[in-house]
Each structure stands twice: as structure tokens, then as C-alpha cells.
Amino acid sequence: MNDVLLDVRKLSVVTGEGKEIAPELSFTLKRGASIALEGPSGAGKSTLLFAIAQLSSLKTSGEVLFHGENLLAMKGKPLKEARKKIKFVFQNPDMALSPYYKVKKAFKEAGMNDEKARNALRMVGLSESVLDSYPLTLSGGMRARVNIALSLSDEAEIVILDEATSQLDGKGKDEIISLLLKRQKEYGTSYIVVTHDDEVRERFNAPYLEIGRKEEGRKPYSFPDVVDGEVVLKIKGLGKSYGRKKVLDCMDLEVRKGERIGIIGENGSGKSTLLRIIAGIEKEDCGSVMKSGNGVMMLFQDAFSALDPEMKVKTILQEPLEVYEKRGWLGEKLGKDRIREIARNSLSLFSIPEELWDRKARMLSGGEREKVYIASSLLVRPALLLMDESLSSLDGKSADEVLTLLAKKSGEYKFALLFVSHDINMVKSVATKIYKLSNGRLSPFFH
């Protein structure tokens, strides 16, 4: 019996700009085994996985043999049948979950009936009531668990995990990896793993293929001490519930200009809900949120979802300035030429390569998207910047580059920062104060 499920032979993918990713990549994957792809953000790991799973429209060459049949040559019914056996867990759960439909529709499209869907949700630690929920009512961690549950089909032979656990806290990550390894042992499931987390790769006991340049050593970053007495955010008695579940319970918080507040907590504890209420995206049930200064900007958990994939970088950078000017929040009239000049100059100010000016968002790497996203938010000089797990999908070097940029701009612009992350070491290095959100309330976290 041939144990080789997947045989990738001299696979090459060419981007729309003519860049060749990992020329002539070759590897085999046996039943019940794992393999990891490693490399810095922007190296093309996700692009290669999309090509392997026949989810890409980019030009490809070589062969991807699944049970001896070339996936790259498949169309119609044969391809549909192959996809039942090769499941893709996206880095961004929202690629698998439409905001317009309840979660149960995603399971139906994955070929799983209600009974199998309920069982899959229980396996990832979620209530079956999630089936009748819309994705936007779930936390980022819950959506990540749903994304993984969609791969737990009886037919799945290969599961592609593209940073699948990056949005989970330590406990959740451990639970999910244990579940996947259990299925590997019981059912012979094979995994292709992309992760920046060495611990995850080691748990899967996966040999790795290096994609792109070798990651350089990480460089330290330091934030200046620019806190002053001006209060830019004051929360009093804040409460929020979803049905019978109380997420925020009579919460108080005060943030001053230049202050950097870190918030930690388990998935589903209400961290994202808190930031969304502060940003005005959601409405609190009770209490008050008072903001002063030049507004609030929020960096969502995933820049890929937040940026229009078809919008060019130049438009992304100019649009916030145009909106603020129209509403009179800039304090002066700039005009189109001046706005364009400010946006163009921001490329060098935010370490964004000049050649990205006319590039669409979908053509940017993770690190490039994050820098563009941050630049578009800070160009309007907000009093408060909210970051919701914004760096979770970046490799160490790219995350350090973004934090170095933030550190530089915090000293120049003196904005306050509310920073949510599961990476406690990153939070410690950034925050002037750290709070833990648990049972709906914030408590000081001493370290």
C-alpha cells in the first residue's frame, strides 16, 4: 500500500507582477504525517497553499499529485470530490464564514449535516447554539474554533492549517492542537502546517521547508514615555450582554494621552466587544463611554478583512483624510492635492516601499498590509488607537518592525493606545499598564 497521499513535484507559482514563489518546490506527505512551511511574512506560504488546494487563479507549473492524480489538472466533479478530502483552515476565519449567513450554512457547504456540525463544535469547545449565530456576534477566538471545526469532516485526509491557531489564547491553542493530534493518531489525518510559532511546529513533529529568505534576528523596540494628564477615554459602569451571557459587567476604565494600556484575557472574555464599543461599532447596554481629542481609530484583528482587497494603497491612505476633512475633524481645509501629498509622503514616514503606492491590498504581504493599515489610521492623528490582536498573524521580525513604527509614531503623535493580545511578553514590552478581563470586569495584572 502506498502511504504517500500528496506528492508535490517542482511546483512554481507566479504572482500577477511576475514574481516566482519558491521555484520548483517539491515534497511528499504521507498518511498520518505532518510537514511545515516556514518563512517570513510575504514569502508566499499562503499563496503556495492556495495553489496546492486549487484555490488560486495565479499561473502555476509543476504537479500536485493527490492519490496519484494531478490536482492542478482537475476540474468539475473530480476537483469537487478531491476538495472533500483536502480541507483548508484559513488564516483569516472570515474567509470561510460569510457575515450574511448563520454559521450552520458554512457547515452545510462543507458537506456536514447538523448532527456532524454539532459534534464538530463540541470537539472544539463550542456550544451547538453557535450554529444559529452570525459570525459577527462571535469573538475572534470563537470564529477561529469554528474555522477549525469545519475541517473535522470524516472524509478529510489532508488538513491545511494556515496560522490556524494564531488567534487563540494559550489554553485554546493547546486544546485545539491536542484535538488535531488525536485525530491524526485515530484517523491517519495528515497536516500541512504554516506557523510562526515554533511550539506549534514542534507539537506536530513536522519537518519544515524554508520558503523565502531566512528570517533575520529580531531587533528590540522601545516606546517613549509621553503620558500626560489629559484624559482621552473615560468608561463608567459599562455593561454588555449577548442573550443571557453577560460579557461586560459595570466596567470602569480611564486612559490618558500617551498612555499604553494592555488588555489580556481568554478567548470570548469580551476584549473585542470592549474595543468595538469604544470605537462606536457596537452599542453598550448600560454605562457611559466618554472620548475627547481627535477621535478614535481601530485596527481590527485582521488587516486582510479590514482593507478592501481591490482598493489601491494610495486610496486606502487618502480616504481617512478625506472623511475627516469632510466632517471638519482636521481643523483645516486641505484639498485633494494636499491630501494626496500627505498620503504619498506617508510611505517613507511609515516605512512603506514606494512601489506599493499603486498596488492593490490583496497583493500585499501580511507585514505590508499592517503598515498600510496603521498609516491610514494614524495620518488623521487620532487621540486613541485601538489594536485588537492586530499583530497575531505576523512573524516575529514583521511584528517587531510594526511595533518599532508604532513606538516612533507614539512619541511624535502622542496618541493613547489600547492593545489587546494573547502574547503576554509583547504586552509587557508595550504597555504602561496591563489589565486582565475576566467575568466581565477589568483587574490590574501585575508582572
RAFENFEN-V870008 format. One record per residue. N is the residue number from 1. RES is the residue in one small letter. D_LAST is the distance of its C-alpha to the last C-alpha in Angstrom with 2 decimals. Layout:
n & res & d_last
N & RES & D_LAST
N & RES & D_LAST
//
This chain:
n & res & d_last
1 & m & 55.22
2 & n & 53.28
3 & d & 49.52
4 & v & 48.74
5 & l & 47.70
6 & l & 46.90
7 & d & 48.53
8 & v & 47.47
9 & r & 50.10
10 & k & 49.85
11 & l & 47.96
12 & s & 47.66
13 & v & 46.45
14 & v & 47.53
15 & t & 45.66
16 & g & 47.63
17 & e & 47.37
18 & g & 48.93
19 & k & 45.80
20 & e & 46.04
21 & i & 42.92
22 & a & 42.69
23 & p & 46.48
24 & e & 48.16
25 & l & 45.12
26 & s & 46.25
27 & f & 44.65
28 & t & 45.51
29 & l & 43.52
30 & k & 44.79
31 & r & 44.64
32 & g & 41.43
33 & a & 39.76
34 & s & 36.98
35 & i & 36.77
36 & a & 34.06
37 & l & 34.58
38 & e & 32.12
39 & g & 32.06
40 & p & 30.41
41 & s & 30.48
42 & g & 34.09
43 & a & 35.67
44 & g & 37.51
45 & k & 36.00
46 & s & 36.27
47 & t & 39.71
48 & l & 40.93
49 & l & 39.74
50 & f & 41.53
51 & a & 44.63
52 & i & 44.48
53 & a & 44.25
54 & q & 47.04
55 & l & 44.90
56 & s & 45.59
57 & s & 48.56
58 & l & 48.02
59 & k & 50.66
60 & t & 50.14
61 & s & 52.17
62 & g & 52.23
63 & e & 52.00
64 & v & 49.46
65 & l & 51.28
66 & f & 50.19
67 & h & 52.45
68 & g & 54.72
69 & e & 55.10
70 & n & 53.90
71 & l & 51.37
72 & l & 52.01
73 & a & 55.65
74 & m & 55.09
75 & k & 55.92
76 & g & 56.65
77 & k & 56.66
78 & p & 55.77
79 & l & 52.60
80 & k & 51.74
81 & e & 52.15
82 & a & 50.03
83 & r & 47.14
84 & k & 47.14
85 & k & 46.23
86 & i & 43.73
87 & k & 40.76
88 & f & 38.41
89 & v & 34.82
90 & f & 34.09
91 & q & 30.90
92 & n & 31.39
93 & p & 32.21
94 & d & 34.22
95 & m & 36.84
96 & a & 37.75
97 & l & 37.42
98 & s & 39.71
99 & p & 38.41
100 & y & 42.00
101 & y & 42.35
102 & k & 40.75
103 & v & 38.80
104 & k & 41.81
105 & k & 43.84
106 & a & 41.53
107 & f & 42.06
108 & k & 45.77
109 & e & 45.92
110 & a & 44.16
111 & g & 47.02
112 & m & 45.16
113 & n & 46.84
114 & d & 45.07
115 & e & 44.90
116 & k & 43.36
117 & a & 40.93
118 & r & 39.80
119 & n & 39.37
120 & a & 37.36
121 & l & 35.00
122 & r & 34.53
123 & m & 33.76
124 & v & 30.84
125 & g & 29.51
126 & l & 31.09
127 & s & 33.65
128 & e & 37.21
129 & s & 37.20
130 & v & 35.42
131 & l & 38.90
132 & d & 40.10
133 & s & 37.16
134 & y & 37.18
135 & p & 34.45
136 & l & 33.21
137 & t & 32.32
138 & l & 29.93
139 & s & 26.32
140 & g & 25.77
141 & g & 24.53
142 & m & 27.60
143 & r & 29.91
144 & a & 28.55
145 & r & 29.38
146 & v & 32.81
147 & n & 33.37
148 & i & 32.86
149 & a & 35.00
150 & l & 37.83
151 & s & 38.05
152 & l & 38.56
153 & s & 42.32
154 & d & 44.69
155 & e & 46.43
156 & a & 43.44
157 & e & 44.04
158 & i & 41.67
159 & v & 38.38
160 & i & 36.96
161 & l & 33.17
162 & d & 32.22
163 & e & 28.38
164 & a & 28.85
165 & t & 25.32
166 & s & 23.43
167 & q & 22.89
168 & l & 21.59
169 & d & 18.14
170 & g & 17.48
171 & k & 19.36
172 & g & 22.15
173 & k & 22.59
174 & d & 23.04
175 & e & 25.52
176 & i & 27.56
177 & i & 27.88
178 & s & 28.98
179 & l & 31.54
180 & l & 32.89
181 & l & 33.25
182 & k & 35.03
183 & r & 37.46
184 & q & 38.00
185 & k & 39.05
186 & e & 41.18
187 & y & 42.79
188 & g & 42.63
189 & t & 40.66
190 & s & 39.96
191 & y & 37.00
192 & i & 36.65
193 & v & 32.96
194 & v & 31.43
195 & t & 27.72
196 & h & 25.35
197 & d & 23.17
198 & d & 24.39
199 & e & 23.11
200 & v & 25.36
201 & r & 28.32
202 & e & 27.95
203 & r & 27.94
204 & f & 31.22
205 & n & 32.56
206 & a & 33.93
207 & p & 35.68
208 & y & 35.01
209 & l & 37.21
210 & e & 36.00
211 & i & 36.91
212 & g & 37.18
213 & r & 35.96
214 & k & 33.45
215 & e & 29.95
216 & e & 29.22
217 & g & 26.17
218 & r & 23.15
219 & k & 22.87
220 & p & 19.80
221 & y & 19.38
222 & s & 17.97
223 & f & 18.01
224 & p & 19.85
225 & d & 18.86
226 & v & 21.49
227 & v & 20.24
228 & d & 23.18
229 & g & 24.30
230 & e & 26.06
231 & v & 24.83
232 & v & 25.43
233 & l & 24.25
234 & k & 24.51
235 & i & 24.26
236 & k & 25.76
237 & g & 26.41
238 & l & 26.13
239 & g & 27.52
240 & k & 28.58
241 & s & 30.24
242 & y & 31.98
243 & g & 34.84
244 & r & 33.61
245 & k & 29.98
246 & k & 27.86
247 & v & 25.16
248 & l & 23.97
249 & d & 24.57
250 & c & 25.04
251 & m & 22.01
252 & d & 21.28
253 & l & 19.49
254 & e & 20.26
255 & v & 19.74
256 & r & 21.19
257 & k & 22.99
258 & g & 20.99
259 & e & 17.63
260 & r & 15.47
261 & i & 13.89
262 & g & 12.11
263 & i & 13.15
264 & i & 12.48
265 & g & 14.70
266 & e & 17.50
267 & n & 20.81
268 & g & 23.02
269 & s & 20.45
270 & g & 21.91
271 & k & 19.74
272 & s & 22.91
273 & t & 24.99
274 & l & 22.89
275 & l & 23.28
276 & r & 26.94
277 & i & 27.65
278 & i & 26.17
279 & a & 28.33
280 & g & 31.34
281 & i & 31.95
282 & e & 31.62
283 & k & 32.71
284 & e & 30.71
285 & d & 32.52
286 & c & 31.70
287 & g & 29.81
288 & s & 29.70
289 & v & 28.10
290 & m & 29.09
291 & k & 28.73
292 & s & 30.10
293 & g & 30.86
294 & n & 32.19
295 & g & 31.07
296 & v & 28.39
297 & m & 28.32
298 & m & 26.62
299 & l & 25.99
300 & f & 26.50
301 & q & 25.07
302 & d & 28.06
303 & a & 29.99
304 & f & 32.95
305 & s & 33.54
306 & a & 32.87
307 & l & 35.43
308 & d & 39.12
309 & p & 39.99
310 & e & 43.43
311 & m & 42.34
312 & k & 42.50
313 & v & 39.70
314 & k & 41.85
315 & t & 42.21
316 & i & 38.50
317 & l & 37.76
318 & q & 40.66
319 & e & 40.38
320 & p & 37.44
321 & l & 39.19
322 & e & 42.43
323 & v & 40.92
324 & y & 39.22
325 & e & 42.49
326 & k & 44.57
327 & r & 42.54
328 & g & 42.61
329 & w & 38.85
330 & l & 39.18
331 & g & 41.17
332 & e & 43.89
333 & k & 46.35
334 & l & 45.70
335 & g & 48.26
336 & k & 48.21
337 & d & 48.83
338 & r & 46.02
339 & i & 43.55
340 & r & 44.62
341 & e & 44.22
342 & i & 40.65
343 & a & 39.74
344 & r & 41.47
345 & n & 39.80
346 & s & 36.36
347 & l & 36.89
348 & s & 36.40
349 & l & 33.77
350 & f & 31.53
351 & s & 32.58
352 & i & 34.75
353 & p & 37.87
354 & e & 41.07
355 & e & 42.81
356 & l & 40.53
357 & w & 42.12
358 & d & 44.80
359 & r & 42.87
360 & k & 42.08
361 & a & 38.52
362 & r & 39.36
363 & m & 40.20
364 & l & 36.79
365 & s & 34.14
366 & g & 30.67
367 & g & 29.29
368 & e & 32.39
369 & r & 32.14
370 & e & 28.55
371 & k & 29.59
372 & v & 32.67
373 & y & 30.74
374 & i & 28.29
375 & a & 31.30
376 & s & 33.26
377 & s & 30.47
378 & l & 29.78
379 & l & 33.46
380 & v & 33.96
381 & r & 31.20
382 & p & 29.30
383 & a & 27.24
384 & l & 24.54
385 & l & 23.70
386 & l & 22.37
387 & m & 21.18
388 & d & 21.33
389 & e & 20.30
390 & s & 22.65
391 & l & 21.76
392 & s & 21.56
393 & s & 25.10
394 & l & 24.97
395 & d & 24.86
396 & g & 22.28
397 & k & 24.68
398 & s & 25.71
399 & a & 22.19
400 & d & 21.48
401 & e & 24.80
402 & v & 24.02
403 & l & 20.63
404 & t & 22.49
405 & l & 25.11
406 & l & 22.76
407 & a & 21.20
408 & k & 24.79
409 & k & 26.00
410 & s & 23.21
411 & g & 24.36
412 & e & 27.95
413 & y & 27.90
414 & k & 25.07
415 & f & 24.22
416 & a & 21.20
417 & l & 19.21
418 & l & 17.98
419 & f & 16.43
420 & v & 16.41
421 & s & 15.53
422 & h & 14.94
423 & d & 13.65
424 & i & 9.85
425 & n & 10.20
426 & m & 12.64
427 & v & 10.72
428 & k & 7.95
429 & s & 11.17
430 & v & 13.01
431 & a & 11.34
432 & t & 11.40
433 & k & 9.97
434 & i & 8.68
435 & y & 10.66
436 & k & 11.61
437 & l & 15.41
438 & s & 17.04
439 & n & 20.54
440 & g & 21.29
441 & r & 18.75
442 & l & 15.54
443 & s & 12.83
444 & p & 9.71
445 & f & 6.55
446 & f & 3.79
447 & h & 0.00
//
